[in-house]
Amino acid sequence: MKFGSHVSISDGYLGAAQRAASMHASAFQYFPKNPRSLSIKDYSKEDAALCKEFCKKHNLESVTHTPYPTNLTATDDDKRSLVIQSLLNDLAITEACGSIGAIVHFGKLIAADNPLSSYQLIIETLNETLNQWDGHCKILIENNAGKPGSIGTTLEELVQIRNLSDQPEKIGFCLDTCHAFASGLWTGENWEAVLEKGEELGYFEHLAAIHFNNSKYETRLGKDRHANIFDHGCIKESQFDQLMHAPQLKHIPFILETPKREGITHKEEIHQLQDKWGWI
């Protein structure tokens, strides 16, 4: 299994890769730029190329996470334009660093009386972005953490958005385990059903990354509060064990977004994961 965590780019993209390697990770995630801004980054192509070379040499896989303001359901034309240009910038950086794809959250409900409008806007935003993108890395859509029935919480929604886009080959998925647990997509007791549905829909064929997080709250409450994998959350070790033994996930990188404030570093947590499941 491939384990890693989110790392900082404070020392550049090469520095982020070196930080991941120092933790004995086999994968990592990073923000391509300021996580709180949609501003276009004039990044160092030399630094990105060195990151790509380092990752190839050390067999490291990576993904980026788009900035928090990235919203596929932005209704204001100016904001939507900013989102699209920011996404193109993120994709360019992701590609230059040799990463798999750029993770973006699904989107939000913009009209309770017309939920289809949200899906249509997501597709339009993806189309306008990807029609301008010629690289190999993909946009990876992440499942939401809302209560059951909220937008972006089912495999059907994720797959249908991809299917209805102009260029589905440029879209993949990121599965967040805390989000899945919070929304009731995965309750800890229904993994076989999730696998069956994912296989039926073709979801796992396009799954590129897993955000590996425990949950501070019980399933189906819609609360997105991450916890450390072992001994701190509501998802049991035996329930995570089912994911580890799923052949569909064998080659997918598991990337921690767990809190550091509970007395364990990501380096220590990666070591725990490797001890428990690294042999699979």
N, C-alpha and C positions, 0 to 999 in steps of 0.2 A: 504494500500500500504506500501511497505517496502522501506525506504529511508536511505541512508548513504553516505559516501564519502571515498576517499582515505585517509589513515592515515599513519603516519611514524612508523617505527619499531625501532626508536632510543632508546626507552626504552624496547625493546624486543617485542616478540609476545604477551605476556600477556599484556604488556603496551599498545600495539596497540589496543587490544580489550577493555581495560579499557578506552582508549581515545575515542573510538567510543561510548561506553556506556555513557560517560560523556557528549557527544553531543546529547544524547537521540536518537541516531541512532538505526535502527533495522538491519543494514547491514554495511559492510565496505570492503575496498580493501586495500591490502598492498603489497609491494615488498618483496619476500621471502629472498632477499639478496641485495647486492649492485646493484642498477638498471643500472649501467654502465659497468658491468663486467659479464663475463661468468664463472668466477672462482667458483669452488665448495665450498660451505659453510659448515663447520663443526658446525652445529647448536646445540643449547641446546635442547635436547629432553625433559628435565624437563620443560623448559619454554614453549615449544610447547604444551605439555600435559596440562599445567596450562591454556594456551590460549583456548584449546579445551574445557576444563571443564568450564571455565568462560563463553564462548559463549553458551554452552548448558544450563547453569544455567540462563543466561540472554536472552535467545532466540535470539541470534545474528547470522546472516548468514554472511559468508565471502568468498571472492575469493582472489587469488593472481594474480599479473600481472608480467609476466616474464620480465627479464631485457631487456633494449632497444636493445642490440646487438643480441638478439635471432632472428634468421633468418631462416625460413623454406625453403628458396631457396638458401642457401649457396652452392656455386659451388666448392669451394676448399675443398678437402677431410679432411684436418686437421681442418678447420673451422667448417665443418659439424659435425665432431666428437665432437668438443667442444660444439656445440649447443645441440647435443643429450645428452651428459653427463650433461650439465647444466639443460636441461629440466627434466631429471630424478631426479636431485637434487631438482629442484623446486617442482616437484610432491611429492617427499618424505616429504618436509617441509609442503606443502599444506595439505597433508594427516594428518601429525602429529598434525597440528593446527586445524583439523576438518573442513577445508574449502571445498567448493563445487568443485572448480577446479582452474586450472592455465590458465590465459588468455594469448594468443599469437596472434600476428598479422599474417594476412593471408600469406604474402609472396610477392615477387616482380617479375616483368617481367625480365627474364634473357636473352631472345633472341627475338627481335621484329619479326624476320622472322619465329620463331617457338614457338608461345605462349604455345603450349601443353607441352613443356619441363619444364616450370615453374610448371604447375600442377602436372606433373609426379614427379618432385623433391619434391614437398610438400608432396605428398602421400608417397614417399619412406622415407622421413625424419620422418613422423608420424609413419609409419610402424616400422621402426627400433627402434624408441623410445618406442612405446607402446607394442611392442613384449617383451620388457624387464620390463614392468610395470605391477604389480599385485595388485595395490591398488584400492580404490573405487573412488577417485577423478578423474576428467577428464581434458583433454586438451580442453579449450574453445577457438574456433577460432573466432577472431574479424574481422568484415568487414572493408575494407580499405576506404580511403577518397579521392581517385583520381577522376579525371574528368570522366564523363560518358564514358564507354568503357574500363576504366583501369582495371587491374587485381584485383580480390578480392572485387568487389563492388556490386555484385548481389547475391541474395539469391540462385539462381541456382548454382553458383560456390561453395558456402559454403556447400550446401547440397550434391552436387556431390562429392566433396572431401571426405566428411564423408562416403558417400555410397561406394566409391571405395577403401576405406582403408581396411586393414585386420581386424581391430577391431573397427568398428564404434560405438560400445557400450561404448567405452572409450573416445568418442569425443562429445562435445556439442558446443554451440555457445554463443557469447557475441555480442549484438547489440549496437553499438555506434551511438547515435542519431546525433551528429555533423558529423560523417563520412558519415552516411546515407544521410544527407542533402547536404553535400558537393558533394557527388557523383551523386546525383539525384535519388538514390534509393527511398528516401522519400523526396518529394519536399515541404511538408507541406500541399499540396492540394490533395494528392493521397493515404492517409492512408488506405482507404477501399480497394484499389487495392493491396497495400502491404500486408494487411491481407489476402486477397483472394489468392494471390500468395504463401504466407507463409503457409497457410493451405493446399493448393494443393500439395506443395512440402514436407510437414511434418517438416518444419523448426521450428515452434513454439513448437513442441513436445520436442525439444532438446535445446531450448533456456534456459540458466541458469542465465544470468546476463545482465543488461543493463547499459552501460556507459551513464549517463544522462547529456548531455552537450548541451548548446545552441551554435550557430555558429556566429562568427564575420562577416562572409561573406554570400552573397546570395547563394542560391542553385545552384548546377551544375557547380560551379567554381573550384571544386577540392581542396579547401583550408582548411586544417585542423587547424583551429584556434578556440579554445573553448571560449565560453562566458558564463556568469552567466545566470541562467534560466530566471529570471525576469528582464525586462527593459534594457537589455544590448545587446541582440543578434537579429538575423534576424528571428528566429523561434518564432512565436507568442504564447502567453499563450493559446489561443483557439486551436492552432494546437497541443500543448503538451496535452491539455485536451482530445483529441481523443485517445491518447495512454493510458491515465489513465483509460479510460472507456472501454478499450478493454479487454474482459474476458481472452484472451490468455496471458495477461501480469499481471494479478491480483496478482499472487504469486511470481513474479520475482523481485528480489532486484534491485532497481534503485540507482546507485552509482555515485555520483558527481565526476567529474574530472575538475571542473570549476576553473578559476583563483581566487586567493585571492587578487590580486593587485587592484581590482576595488572597494575596500572599504567594502566588505562583507566577513565574515568568513564562513567556511563550517558549523559551528554550527548554525549560523544565517540562512544560506540558507536551512539547513535541517528543521529548525523551520518553515520557509516560506512554504516549501513543505508540511509539515504536516498540517499546517493551511489550505492550499488550497486543498490538495487531500488525507490527511491522513485518512479520514473517509471512503474512497472507499474500 
